[in-house]
């Protein structure tokens, strides 16, 4: 039986994936939002640039990519784009707002 990849994960699941260090975290918010608060070591590609910057993350195509934004709306759009292009992506529900894991702030 074929099963579809999981497209969304809870903050708790995301925190466990962060802790194991094997997943890539992708922030699709704006530069200004990322500069204020972000998940450590996350990549930043704003949603409006993602479609033409996929080559920058090509090397992560076989990794789990956890996509986040402020609350999960933009990251949901980005997750669909990534999955449609062959990536193993999942949307972090609640975004950075619900994130209780490590945070970088300025």
N, CA and C of each residue as an Amber inpcrd file, in Angstrom:
protein
   318
   0.8360000  -1.1830000   0.0000000   0.0000000   0.0000000   0.0000000
   0.8800000   1.2450000   0.0000000   0.5430000   2.1990000  -0.8230000
   1.2830000   3.4610000  -0.9160000   0.6710000   4.4730000   0.0390000
   1.5040000   5.1330000   0.8340000   1.0010000   6.1760000   1.7280000
   1.6540000   7.5000000   1.3680000   0.8900000   8.5460000   1.4570000
   1.4020000   9.8790000   1.1730000   2.2820000  10.3530000   2.3170000
   3.2660000  11.1910000   2.0200000   4.1010000  11.7250000   3.0930000
   3.2780000  12.6260000   4.0070000   3.6800000  12.6870000   5.2440000
   3.0030000  13.5470000   6.2020000   3.3150000  14.9930000   5.8410000
   2.3000000  15.8020000   5.6390000   2.4970000  17.1790000   5.1930000
   2.5620000  18.1830000   6.3370000   2.1500000  17.8020000   7.5360000
   2.1380000  18.7440000   8.6550000   2.5360000  18.0280000   9.9420000
   3.2670000  18.7550000  10.7760000   3.6760000  18.2040000  12.0710000
   3.3900000  19.2290000  13.1630000   3.2000000  18.7400000  14.3630000
   2.9730000  19.6150000  15.5100000   4.2930000  20.2350000  15.9620000
   4.1870000  21.2340000  16.7840000   5.3850000  21.8560000  17.3480000
   6.1990000  20.8310000  18.1270000   5.5230000  19.9880000  18.8800000
   6.2050000  18.9510000  19.6660000   6.9890000  18.0040000  18.7570000
   6.3710000  17.5730000  17.6540000   7.0710000  16.7070000  16.6990000
   8.2680000  17.4360000  16.0870000   8.0780000  18.7120000  15.7750000
   9.1690000  19.5080000  15.2220000  10.3240000  19.6400000  16.1930000
  10.0010000  19.8240000  17.4630000  11.0450000  19.9460000  18.4860000
  11.8400000  18.6490000  18.6070000  11.1610000  17.5050000  18.4870000
  11.8690000  16.2190000  18.5310000  12.7640000  16.0610000  17.2980000
  12.2790000  16.4950000  16.1460000  13.0820000  16.4170000  14.9280000
  14.2900000  17.3460000  15.0190000  14.1090000  18.5110000  15.6360000
  15.2240000  19.4360000  15.8280000  16.2670000  18.8030000  16.7450000
  15.7910000  18.1810000  17.8150000  16.6980000  17.5870000  18.8030000
  17.5420000  16.4590000  18.2110000  16.9870000  15.7030000  17.2520000
  17.7760000  14.6040000  16.6850000  18.7950000  15.0890000  15.6560000
  18.6830000  16.3410000  15.2330000  19.6910000  16.9540000  14.3730000
  19.7610000  16.4480000  12.9470000  18.7860000  15.6910000  12.5030000
  18.8360000  15.1110000  11.1590000  17.9460000  15.8300000  10.1490000
  17.1620000  16.7960000  10.5970000  16.2370000  17.4970000   9.7100000
  16.7440000  18.8970000   9.3960000  16.3160000  19.3990000   8.2600000
  16.6260000  20.7560000   7.8390000  15.4170000  21.6180000   8.1810000
  15.6490000  22.7730000   8.7790000  14.5680000  23.7040000   9.0830000
  14.6550000  24.8780000   8.1200000  13.5380000  25.1700000   7.4610000
  13.4740000  26.2200000   6.4550000  12.4680000  27.2760000   6.8770000
  12.9440000  28.4910000   7.0570000  12.1230000  29.6420000   7.4230000
  11.6960000  30.3400000   6.1380000  10.3900000  30.4980000   5.9240000
   9.9040000  31.1580000   4.7130000   9.3150000  32.5360000   5.0110000
   9.6670000  33.0880000   6.1690000   9.2410000  34.4460000   6.5100000
  10.1610000  35.4560000   5.8210000   9.9470000  36.7220000   6.1000000
  10.7890000  37.7730000   5.5320000  12.1190000  37.8410000   6.2710000
  13.0760000  38.5200000   5.6650000  14.3740000  38.7260000   6.3170000
  14.2020000  39.4110000   7.6690000  13.3460000  40.4280000   7.7240000
  13.1380000  41.1750000   8.9690000  12.5670000  40.2770000  10.0640000
  11.6110000  39.4320000   9.7190000  11.0340000  38.5140000  10.7060000
  12.0880000  37.5300000  11.2030000  12.8720000  36.9990000  10.2840000
  13.9230000  36.0350000  10.6360000  14.9590000  36.6740000  11.5570000
  15.3180000  37.9220000  11.2680000  16.3220000  38.6130000  12.0800000
  15.8560000  38.8310000  13.5160000  14.5510000  38.9580000  13.7310000
  14.0210000  39.1810000  15.0780000  14.0180000  37.9120000  15.9150000
  13.6770000  36.7930000  15.2820000  13.5010000  35.5410000  16.0240000
  13.5420000  34.3850000  15.0370000  14.3580000  33.3660000  15.3210000
  14.4420000  32.2280000  14.4000000  14.8600000  30.9590000  15.1350000
  14.6260000  29.8390000  14.4910000  15.0870000  28.5510000  14.9940000
  16.5610000  28.4300000  14.6100000  17.4370000  28.0850000  15.5550000
  18.8790000  28.0170000  15.2600000  19.1950000  27.1500000  14.0380000
  20.1470000  27.6290000  13.2500000  20.6490000  26.9300000  12.0550000
  19.6140000  26.7470000  10.9570000  18.4900000  27.4430000  11.0490000
  17.4990000  27.3120000   9.9790000  17.9460000  28.0990000   8.7520000
  17.5510000  27.5970000   7.6000000  17.8050000  28.2860000   6.3420000
  16.6990000  29.3100000   6.1400000  17.0020000  30.4020000   5.4820000
  15.9980000  31.4270000   5.2050000  15.8330000  31.5930000   3.7070000
  14.6400000  31.3040000   3.2230000  14.2500000  31.6300000   1.8540000
  12.8020000  32.1150000   1.9410000  12.5860000  33.4340000   1.8550000
  11.2140000  33.9460000   1.9370000  10.3020000  33.2810000   0.9020000
   9.0520000  33.0860000   1.2680000   8.1040000  32.3820000   0.4120000
   8.0630000  32.9550000  -0.9940000   8.0720000  34.2810000  -1.1230000
   7.9650000  34.8740000  -2.4590000   9.2040000  34.6490000  -3.3250000
  10.2660000  34.0880000  -2.7540000  11.4830000  33.7850000  -3.5090000
  11.7130000  32.2800000  -3.6830000  10.9550000  31.4770000  -2.9880000
  11.2320000  30.0400000  -2.9150000  11.2070000  29.3440000  -4.2740000
  10.2240000  29.6320000  -5.0980000  10.0780000  28.9220000  -6.3770000
  11.3090000  29.0580000  -7.2600000  11.9560000  30.2210000  -7.2340000
  13.1350000  30.3850000  -8.0920000  14.4540000  30.2050000  -7.3450000
  14.3970000  29.7800000  -6.0990000  15.6260000  29.5080000  -5.3410000
  15.7300000  28.0440000  -4.9020000  14.9340000  27.1770000  -5.4950000
  14.9560000  25.7560000  -5.1260000  16.3320000  25.1300000  -5.3060000
  17.1070000  25.6330000  -6.2570000  18.4440000  25.0710000  -6.4840000
  19.3340000  25.2050000  -5.2510000  19.0520000  26.1950000  -4.4030000
  19.8520000  26.4070000  -3.1910000  19.6560000  25.3010000  -2.1580000
  18.5360000  24.6090000  -2.2480000  18.2650000  23.5400000  -1.2780000
  18.2170000  22.1620000  -1.9370000  18.6120000  22.0890000  -3.1920000
  18.6160000  20.8150000  -3.9310000  19.3670000  19.7250000  -3.1700000
  20.4720000  20.1000000  -2.5190000  21.2820000  19.1010000  -1.8070000
  20.5500000  18.4850000  -0.6120000  19.4470000  19.1030000  -0.1900000
  18.6660000  18.5890000   0.9390000  17.4260000  17.8060000   0.4900000
  17.3390000  17.4970000  -0.7880000  16.1370000  16.8720000  -1.3420000
  15.7920000  15.5500000  -0.6610000  16.7770000  14.8250000  -0.1690000
  16.5150000  13.5400000   0.4890000  16.4260000  13.6460000   2.0060000
  16.4950000  14.8590000   2.5280000  16.3460000  15.0860000   3.9690000
  14.9050000  15.4760000   4.2790000  14.5110000  15.2980000   5.5220000
  13.2460000  15.8680000   5.9710000  13.4560000  17.3670000   6.1160000
  12.5790000  18.1460000   5.4890000  12.6480000  19.6020000   5.5860000
  11.4220000  20.0730000   6.3450000  11.6550000  20.6790000   7.5030000
  10.5790000  21.2340000   8.3160000  10.4700000  22.7070000   7.9460000
   9.3230000  23.0830000   7.4030000   9.1080000  24.4390000   6.9100000
   8.2970000  25.2170000   7.9370000   8.7700000  26.4280000   8.2510000
   8.0250000  27.2280000   9.2260000   7.9240000  28.6870000   8.8180000
   6.9140000  29.3400000   9.3870000   6.7170000  30.7770000   9.2360000
   6.2290000  31.2780000  10.6000000   5.4080000  32.3080000  10.6240000
   4.9490000  32.8280000  11.9070000   3.9170000  31.9050000  12.5500000
   2.8690000  31.5370000  11.7760000   1.8160000  30.6900000  12.3510000
   1.4830000  29.4430000  11.5360000   2.0670000  29.2820000  10.3750000
   1.8460000  28.0690000   9.5940000   1.1590000  28.2450000   8.2610000
   0.7300000  29.4620000   7.9240000   0.0430000  29.6590000   6.6470000
   1.0120000  29.6890000   5.4660000   1.9890000  30.5760000   5.5040000
   2.9750000  30.6540000   4.4180000   3.7480000  29.3490000   4.2960000
   4.0680000  28.7520000   5.4250000   4.8210000  27.4950000   5.3730000
   3.9850000  26.3660000   4.7740000   2.6690000  26.4350000   4.9030000
   1.8070000  25.4460000   4.2580000   1.9010000  25.5400000   2.7410000
   1.8970000  26.7620000   2.2250000   2.0510000  26.9890000   0.7850000
   3.4220000  26.4970000   0.3300000   4.4600000  26.8380000   1.1030000
   5.8270000  26.4260000   0.7640000   5.9760000  24.9070000   0.8000000
   5.3520000  24.2640000   1.7760000   5.4140000  22.8040000   1.8830000
   4.8270000  22.1500000   0.6400000   3.6760000  22.6430000   0.1880000
   3.0720000  22.1010000  -1.0330000   4.0010000  22.2780000  -2.2290000
   4.6080000  23.4510000  -2.3590000   5.5420000  23.7110000  -3.4580000
   6.7120000  22.7310000  -3.4220000   7.2700000  22.5390000  -2.2360000
   8.4070000  21.6300000  -2.1020000   8.0180000  20.1850000  -2.4200000
   6.9140000  19.7240000  -1.8720000   6.4660000  18.3540000  -2.1340000
   6.2110000  18.1510000  -3.6280000   5.5930000  19.1370000  -4.2630000
   5.3260000  19.0390000  -5.7020000   6.6030000  19.0210000  -6.5330000
   7.7210000  19.4250000  -5.9320000   9.0170000  19.4000000  -6.6120000
   9.9140000  18.2740000  -6.1080000   9.3190000  17.3050000  -5.4110000
  10.0460000  16.1070000  -5.0170000  10.7730000  16.1590000  -3.6890000
  10.5240000  17.1870000  -2.8760000  11.1790000  17.3010000  -1.5700000
  10.3560000  16.5940000  -0.5010000  11.0200000  16.1750000   0.5650000
  10.3600000  15.5720000   1.7320000  10.1310000  16.6810000   2.7500000
   9.0850000  17.4570000   2.5200000   8.8150000  18.6420000   3.3360000
   7.5800000  18.4510000   4.1910000   7.5900000  19.1220000   5.3390000
   6.4300000  19.1150000   6.2190000   6.2710000  20.4800000   6.8720000
   5.0200000  20.8910000   7.0140000   4.6720000  22.1870000   7.5770000
   4.6510000  22.1080000   9.1020000   5.3290000  23.0490000   9.7490000
   5.3110000  23.1360000  11.2100000   4.0510000  23.8910000  11.6240000
   3.0470000  23.1660000  12.0940000   1.7840000  23.7800000  12.4960000
   2.0000000  24.7590000  13.6490000   1.3850000  25.9100000  13.5600000
   1.5400000  26.9300000  14.5950000   2.7810000  27.7780000  14.4180000
   3.6480000  27.3760000  13.4930000   4.8460000  28.1530000  13.1790000
   5.7280000  28.4380000  14.3780000   6.5040000  29.4920000  14.2490000
   7.4280000  29.8580000  15.3230000   6.6680000  30.3710000  16.5450000
   5.4080000  30.7830000  16.3380000   4.5840000  31.2520000  17.4520000
   4.3670000  30.1500000  18.4820000   4.1590000  28.9190000  18.0260000
   3.9180000  27.7900000  18.9370000   5.1790000  27.0060000  19.2880000
   6.3100000  27.3870000  18.7260000   7.5740000  26.6710000  18.9200000
   8.0740000  26.8570000  20.3430000   8.3850000  25.7570000  21.0270000
   8.9300000  25.8110000  22.3820000  10.3730000  25.3310000  22.4450000
  10.9470000  25.0450000  21.2860000  12.3390000  24.6080000  21.2280000
  13.2870000  25.7940000  21.2600000  14.5610000  25.5560000  20.9710000
  15.5610000  26.6260000  20.9870000  15.2040000  27.7600000  20.0210000
  15.5240000  28.9740000  20.4350000  15.2150000  30.1750000  19.6460000
  16.4120000  31.1150000  19.6700000  16.6710000  31.7380000  18.5280000
  17.6420000  32.8340000  18.4560000  16.8500000  34.1290000  18.3890000
  17.2250000  35.1060000  19.1940000  16.5430000  36.4030000  19.1660000
  17.5610000  37.5280000  19.0520000  17.1100000  38.6320000  18.5070000
  17.9530000  39.8420000  18.4230000  17.3000000  40.9700000  19.1790000
